[in-house]
Amino acid sequence: MLYGYKDLSKMYGRFIGALFLCPNVPISLDGLTPANGSALCLVLTHFIAYAIHYNRLPEVVVFTALFLLARLQERFPAARGLSGHRLFISAFMIASKSSAMTPTPAGPGASSARISTRSEG
């Protein structure tokens, strides 16, 4: 389920994957791949779509996160990522906190914690 963000989340996932040469494998909550017997695994596009849907922040926040990732790659060209999920959520948290957007209803940081520890499919 991509929550109506199919095209955007695909584009964002491709951007992160190409920028940091991240493998396109699902990552679970414990950081294991599905072959290692992990329970819940999300591909990057589903993870991004869920993050956008759950936070209900404007798309400019996601573009800001991608801009921050591009700046990171520009500053450290040798940077590579094992997980686009971790790169995205880190940049997304910084972008959402540094923007002048309305805070989330659950309070500061609550939604980011919920997304990074999501336990249901």
mmCIF file of the C-alpha atoms, coordinates in Angstrom:
data_MODEL
# 
_entry.id   MODEL 
# 
loop_
_atom_site.group_PDB 
_atom_site.id 
_atom_site.type_symbol 
_atom_site.label_atom_id 
_atom_site.label_alt_id 
_atom_site.label_comp_id 
_atom_site.label_asym_id 
_atom_site.label_entity_id 
_atom_site.label_seq_id 
_atom_site.pdbx_PDB_ins_code 
_atom_site.Cartn_x 
_atom_site.Cartn_y 
_atom_site.Cartn_z 
_atom_site.occupancy 
_atom_site.B_iso_or_equiv 
_atom_site.pdbx_formal_charge 
_atom_site.auth_seq_id 
_atom_site.auth_comp_id 
_atom_site.auth_asym_id 
_atom_site.auth_atom_id 
_atom_site.pdbx_PDB_model_num 
ATOM 1   C CA . MET A 1 1   ? 0.000  0.000   0.000  1.00 0.00 ? 1   MET A CA 1 
ATOM 2   C CA . LEU A 1 2   ? 1.516  3.302   -1.081 1.00 0.00 ? 2   LEU A CA 1 
ATOM 3   C CA . TYR A 1 3   ? -1.134 5.631   0.389  1.00 0.00 ? 3   TYR A CA 1 
ATOM 4   C CA . GLY A 1 4   ? -1.536 7.570   -2.870 1.00 0.00 ? 4   GLY A CA 1 
ATOM 5   C CA . TYR A 1 5   ? 2.172  8.404   -3.067 1.00 0.00 ? 5   TYR A CA 1 
ATOM 6   C CA . LYS A 1 6   ? 3.187  5.730   -5.574 1.00 0.00 ? 6   LYS A CA 1 
ATOM 7   C CA . ASP A 1 7   ? 4.940  7.943   -8.122 1.00 0.00 ? 7   ASP A CA 1 
ATOM 8   C CA . LEU A 1 8   ? 6.590  10.201  -5.561 1.00 0.00 ? 8   LEU A CA 1 
ATOM 9   C CA . SER A 1 9   ? 7.843  7.393   -3.343 1.00 0.00 ? 9   SER A CA 1 
ATOM 10  C CA . LYS A 1 10  ? 9.234  5.530   -6.371 1.00 0.00 ? 10  LYS A CA 1 
ATOM 11  C CA . MET A 1 11  ? 11.050 8.644   -7.521 1.00 0.00 ? 11  MET A CA 1 
ATOM 12  C CA . TYR A 1 12  ? 12.426 9.337   -4.032 1.00 0.00 ? 12  TYR A CA 1 
ATOM 13  C CA . GLY A 1 13  ? 13.503 5.713   -3.610 1.00 0.00 ? 13  GLY A CA 1 
ATOM 14  C CA . ARG A 1 14  ? 15.319 5.704   -6.946 1.00 0.00 ? 14  ARG A CA 1 
ATOM 15  C CA . PHE A 1 15  ? 17.011 8.991   -6.108 1.00 0.00 ? 15  PHE A CA 1 
ATOM 16  C CA . ILE A 1 16  ? 18.323 7.701   -2.783 1.00 0.00 ? 16  ILE A CA 1 
ATOM 17  C CA . GLY A 1 17  ? 19.321 4.358   -4.273 1.00 0.00 ? 17  GLY A CA 1 
ATOM 18  C CA . ALA A 1 18  ? 21.234 5.966   -7.120 1.00 0.00 ? 18  ALA A CA 1 
ATOM 19  C CA . LEU A 1 19  ? 22.847 8.641   -4.977 1.00 0.00 ? 19  LEU A CA 1 
ATOM 20  C CA . PHE A 1 20  ? 24.183 6.307   -2.294 1.00 0.00 ? 20  PHE A CA 1 
ATOM 21  C CA . LEU A 1 21  ? 24.289 3.020   -4.230 1.00 0.00 ? 21  LEU A CA 1 
ATOM 22  C CA . CYS A 1 22  ? 21.927 1.420   -1.721 1.00 0.00 ? 22  CYS A CA 1 
ATOM 23  C CA . PRO A 1 23  ? 20.809 -2.131  -2.414 1.00 0.00 ? 23  PRO A CA 1 
ATOM 24  C CA . ASN A 1 24  ? 17.106 -2.421  -3.215 1.00 0.00 ? 24  ASN A CA 1 
ATOM 25  C CA . VAL A 1 25  ? 16.269 -4.941  -0.507 1.00 0.00 ? 25  VAL A CA 1 
ATOM 26  C CA . PRO A 1 26  ? 13.625 -4.750  2.180  1.00 0.00 ? 26  PRO A CA 1 
ATOM 27  C CA . ILE A 1 27  ? 14.935 -3.911  5.621  1.00 0.00 ? 27  ILE A CA 1 
ATOM 28  C CA . SER A 1 28  ? 13.189 -4.959  8.798  1.00 0.00 ? 28  SER A CA 1 
ATOM 29  C CA . LEU A 1 29  ? 13.002 -3.373  12.200 1.00 0.00 ? 29  LEU A CA 1 
ATOM 30  C CA . ASP A 1 30  ? 15.982 -5.334  13.462 1.00 0.00 ? 30  ASP A CA 1 
ATOM 31  C CA . GLY A 1 31  ? 18.072 -4.504  10.375 1.00 0.00 ? 31  GLY A CA 1 
ATOM 32  C CA . LEU A 1 32  ? 18.011 -8.031  8.960  1.00 0.00 ? 32  LEU A CA 1 
ATOM 33  C CA . THR A 1 33  ? 17.051 -8.948  5.438  1.00 0.00 ? 33  THR A CA 1 
ATOM 34  C CA . PRO A 1 34  ? 14.054 -11.278 4.882  1.00 0.00 ? 34  PRO A CA 1 
ATOM 35  C CA . ALA A 1 35  ? 16.361 -14.234 4.283  1.00 0.00 ? 35  ALA A CA 1 
ATOM 36  C CA . ASN A 1 36  ? 17.606 -13.959 7.861  1.00 0.00 ? 36  ASN A CA 1 
ATOM 37  C CA . GLY A 1 37  ? 14.181 -14.787 9.283  1.00 0.00 ? 37  GLY A CA 1 
ATOM 38  C CA . SER A 1 38  ? 13.022 -11.296 10.156 1.00 0.00 ? 38  SER A CA 1 
ATOM 39  C CA . ALA A 1 39  ? 9.306  -10.697 10.628 1.00 0.00 ? 39  ALA A CA 1 
ATOM 40  C CA . LEU A 1 40  ? 8.414  -7.356  8.995  1.00 0.00 ? 40  LEU A CA 1 
ATOM 41  C CA . CYS A 1 41  ? 10.222 -6.053  5.935  1.00 0.00 ? 41  CYS A CA 1 
ATOM 42  C CA . LEU A 1 42  ? 9.422  -2.951  3.921  1.00 0.00 ? 42  LEU A CA 1 
ATOM 43  C CA . VAL A 1 43  ? 10.892 -1.936  0.601  1.00 0.00 ? 43  VAL A CA 1 
ATOM 44  C CA . LEU A 1 44  ? 12.111 1.648   0.474  1.00 0.00 ? 44  LEU A CA 1 
ATOM 45  C CA . THR A 1 45  ? 9.225  2.969   -1.638 1.00 0.00 ? 45  THR A CA 1 
ATOM 46  C CA . HIS A 1 46  ? 6.640  1.631   0.831  1.00 0.00 ? 46  HIS A CA 1 
ATOM 47  C CA . PHE A 1 47  ? 8.630  3.013   3.749  1.00 0.00 ? 47  PHE A CA 1 
ATOM 48  C CA . ILE A 1 48  ? 8.782  6.482   2.171  1.00 0.00 ? 48  ILE A CA 1 
ATOM 49  C CA . ALA A 1 49  ? 5.080  6.453   1.279  1.00 0.00 ? 49  ALA A CA 1 
ATOM 50  C CA . TYR A 1 50  ? 4.181  5.477   4.842  1.00 0.00 ? 50  TYR A CA 1 
ATOM 51  C CA . ALA A 1 51  ? 6.392  8.225   6.288  1.00 0.00 ? 51  ALA A CA 1 
ATOM 52  C CA . ILE A 1 52  ? 4.758  10.869  4.099  1.00 0.00 ? 52  ILE A CA 1 
ATOM 53  C CA . HIS A 1 53  ? 1.259  9.560   4.817  1.00 0.00 ? 53  HIS A CA 1 
ATOM 54  C CA . TYR A 1 54  ? 1.696  9.217   8.568  1.00 0.00 ? 54  TYR A CA 1 
ATOM 55  C CA . ASN A 1 55  ? 3.294  12.623  9.152  1.00 0.00 ? 55  ASN A CA 1 
ATOM 56  C CA . ARG A 1 56  ? 0.912  14.543  6.880  1.00 0.00 ? 56  ARG A CA 1 
ATOM 57  C CA . LEU A 1 57  ? 3.615  17.083  6.148  1.00 0.00 ? 57  LEU A CA 1 
ATOM 58  C CA . PRO A 1 58  ? 3.825  18.999  2.876  1.00 0.00 ? 58  PRO A CA 1 
ATOM 59  C CA . GLU A 1 59  ? 5.863  17.454  0.096  1.00 0.00 ? 59  GLU A CA 1 
ATOM 60  C CA . VAL A 1 60  ? 8.361  20.295  0.428  1.00 0.00 ? 60  VAL A CA 1 
ATOM 61  C CA . VAL A 1 61  ? 9.630  18.600  3.594  1.00 0.00 ? 61  VAL A CA 1 
ATOM 62  C CA . VAL A 1 62  ? 10.448 15.455  1.618  1.00 0.00 ? 62  VAL A CA 1 
ATOM 63  C CA . PHE A 1 63  ? 12.147 17.496  -1.094 1.00 0.00 ? 63  PHE A CA 1 
ATOM 64  C CA . THR A 1 64  ? 14.151 19.208  1.648  1.00 0.00 ? 64  THR A CA 1 
ATOM 65  C CA . ALA A 1 65  ? 15.181 15.794  2.964  1.00 0.00 ? 65  ALA A CA 1 
ATOM 66  C CA . LEU A 1 66  ? 16.335 14.781  -0.520 1.00 0.00 ? 66  LEU A CA 1 
ATOM 67  C CA . PHE A 1 67  ? 18.215 18.062  -0.839 1.00 0.00 ? 67  PHE A CA 1 
ATOM 68  C CA . LEU A 1 68  ? 19.961 17.341  2.471  1.00 0.00 ? 68  LEU A CA 1 
ATOM 69  C CA . LEU A 1 69  ? 20.926 13.883  1.219  1.00 0.00 ? 69  LEU A CA 1 
ATOM 70  C CA . ALA A 1 70  ? 22.267 15.388  -2.008 1.00 0.00 ? 70  ALA A CA 1 
ATOM 71  C CA . ARG A 1 71  ? 24.329 17.842  0.053  1.00 0.00 ? 71  ARG A CA 1 
ATOM 72  C CA . LEU A 1 72  ? 25.652 14.973  2.158  1.00 0.00 ? 72  LEU A CA 1 
ATOM 73  C CA . GLN A 1 73  ? 26.737 13.122  -0.979 1.00 0.00 ? 73  GLN A CA 1 
ATOM 74  C CA . GLU A 1 74  ? 28.287 16.292  -2.378 1.00 0.00 ? 74  GLU A CA 1 
ATOM 75  C CA . ARG A 1 75  ? 30.257 16.894  0.814  1.00 0.00 ? 75  ARG A CA 1 
ATOM 76  C CA . PHE A 1 76  ? 31.284 13.242  1.229  1.00 0.00 ? 76  PHE A CA 1 
ATOM 77  C CA . PRO A 1 77  ? 31.416 11.694  -2.262 1.00 0.00 ? 77  PRO A CA 1 
ATOM 78  C CA . ALA A 1 78  ? 32.610 8.337   -0.958 1.00 0.00 ? 78  ALA A CA 1 
ATOM 79  C CA . ALA A 1 79  ? 29.518 7.937   1.260  1.00 0.00 ? 79  ALA A CA 1 
ATOM 80  C CA . ARG A 1 80  ? 27.550 4.771   0.537  1.00 0.00 ? 80  ARG A CA 1 
ATOM 81  C CA . GLY A 1 81  ? 24.476 3.432   2.210  1.00 0.00 ? 81  GLY A CA 1 
ATOM 82  C CA . LEU A 1 82  ? 23.532 -0.041  3.294  1.00 0.00 ? 82  LEU A CA 1 
ATOM 83  C CA . SER A 1 83  ? 19.990 1.119   3.948  1.00 0.00 ? 83  SER A CA 1 
ATOM 84  C CA . GLY A 1 84  ? 18.130 3.842   2.110  1.00 0.00 ? 84  GLY A CA 1 
ATOM 85  C CA . HIS A 1 85  ? 15.544 3.542   4.890  1.00 0.00 ? 85  HIS A CA 1 
ATOM 86  C CA . ARG A 1 86  ? 17.947 4.874   7.501  1.00 0.00 ? 86  ARG A CA 1 
ATOM 87  C CA . LEU A 1 87  ? 19.259 7.603   5.236  1.00 0.00 ? 87  LEU A CA 1 
ATOM 88  C CA . PHE A 1 88  ? 15.750 8.732   4.366  1.00 0.00 ? 88  PHE A CA 1 
ATOM 89  C CA . ILE A 1 89  ? 14.314 8.749   7.893  1.00 0.00 ? 89  ILE A CA 1 
ATOM 90  C CA . SER A 1 90  ? 17.317 10.654  9.251  1.00 0.00 ? 90  SER A CA 1 
ATOM 91  C CA . ALA A 1 91  ? 17.084 13.332  6.579  1.00 0.00 ? 91  ALA A CA 1 
ATOM 92  C CA . PHE A 1 92  ? 13.279 13.415  6.864  1.00 0.00 ? 92  PHE A CA 1 
ATOM 93  C CA . MET A 1 93  ? 13.467 14.023  10.611 1.00 0.00 ? 93  MET A CA 1 
ATOM 94  C CA . ILE A 1 94  ? 15.966 16.856  10.175 1.00 0.00 ? 94  ILE A CA 1 
ATOM 95  C CA . ALA A 1 95  ? 13.921 18.416  7.374  1.00 0.00 ? 95  ALA A CA 1 
ATOM 96  C CA . SER A 1 96  ? 10.688 18.240  9.360  1.00 0.00 ? 96  SER A CA 1 
ATOM 97  C CA . LYS A 1 97  ? 12.284 19.723  12.478 1.00 0.00 ? 97  LYS A CA 1 
ATOM 98  C CA . SER A 1 98  ? 14.138 22.467  10.657 1.00 0.00 ? 98  SER A CA 1 
ATOM 99  C CA . SER A 1 99  ? 11.128 23.568  8.647  1.00 0.00 ? 99  SER A CA 1 
ATOM 100 C CA . ALA A 1 100 ? 8.647  26.115  9.895  1.00 0.00 ? 100 ALA A CA 1 
ATOM 101 C CA . MET A 1 101 ? 5.790  23.654  9.507  1.00 0.00 ? 101 MET A CA 1 
ATOM 102 C CA . THR A 1 102 ? 3.052  22.949  12.010 1.00 0.00 ? 102 THR A CA 1 
ATOM 103 C CA . PRO A 1 103 ? 4.164  20.436  14.647 1.00 0.00 ? 103 PRO A CA 1 
ATOM 104 C CA . THR A 1 104 ? 2.713  16.953  14.576 1.00 0.00 ? 104 THR A CA 1 
ATOM 105 C CA . PRO A 1 105 ? -0.360 16.344  16.754 1.00 0.00 ? 105 PRO A CA 1 
ATOM 106 C CA . ALA A 1 106 ? 1.461  13.745  18.851 1.00 0.00 ? 106 ALA A CA 1 
ATOM 107 C CA . GLY A 1 107 ? 4.231  16.140  19.808 1.00 0.00 ? 107 GLY A CA 1 
ATOM 108 C CA . PRO A 1 108 ? 7.812  16.673  18.670 1.00 0.00 ? 108 PRO A CA 1 
ATOM 109 C CA . GLY A 1 109 ? 9.577  13.520  17.569 1.00 0.00 ? 109 GLY A CA 1 
ATOM 110 C CA . ALA A 1 110 ? 6.637  11.205  18.254 1.00 0.00 ? 110 ALA A CA 1 
ATOM 111 C CA . SER A 1 111 ? 5.780  10.508  14.632 1.00 0.00 ? 111 SER A CA 1 
ATOM 112 C CA . SER A 1 112 ? 9.404  9.911   13.629 1.00 0.00 ? 112 SER A CA 1 
ATOM 113 C CA . ALA A 1 113 ? 9.767  7.397   16.422 1.00 0.00 ? 113 ALA A CA 1 
ATOM 114 C CA . ARG A 1 114 ? 6.552  5.693   15.308 1.00 0.00 ? 114 ARG A CA 1 
ATOM 115 C CA . ILE A 1 115 ? 7.750  5.401   11.713 1.00 0.00 ? 115 ILE A CA 1 
ATOM 116 C CA . SER A 1 116 ? 11.191 4.082   12.575 1.00 0.00 ? 116 SER A CA 1 
ATOM 117 C CA . THR A 1 117 ? 9.755  1.386   14.837 1.00 0.00 ? 117 THR A CA 1 
ATOM 118 C CA . ARG A 1 118 ? 6.730  0.442   12.742 1.00 0.00 ? 118 ARG A CA 1 
ATOM 119 C CA . SER A 1 119 ? 5.675  -3.080  13.587 1.00 0.00 ? 119 SER A CA 1 
ATOM 120 C CA . GLU A 1 120 ? 2.737  -3.863  11.345 1.00 0.00 ? 120 GLU A CA 1 
ATOM 121 C CA . GLY A 1 121 ? 2.367  -4.376  7.605  1.00 0.00 ? 121 GLY A CA 1 
# 
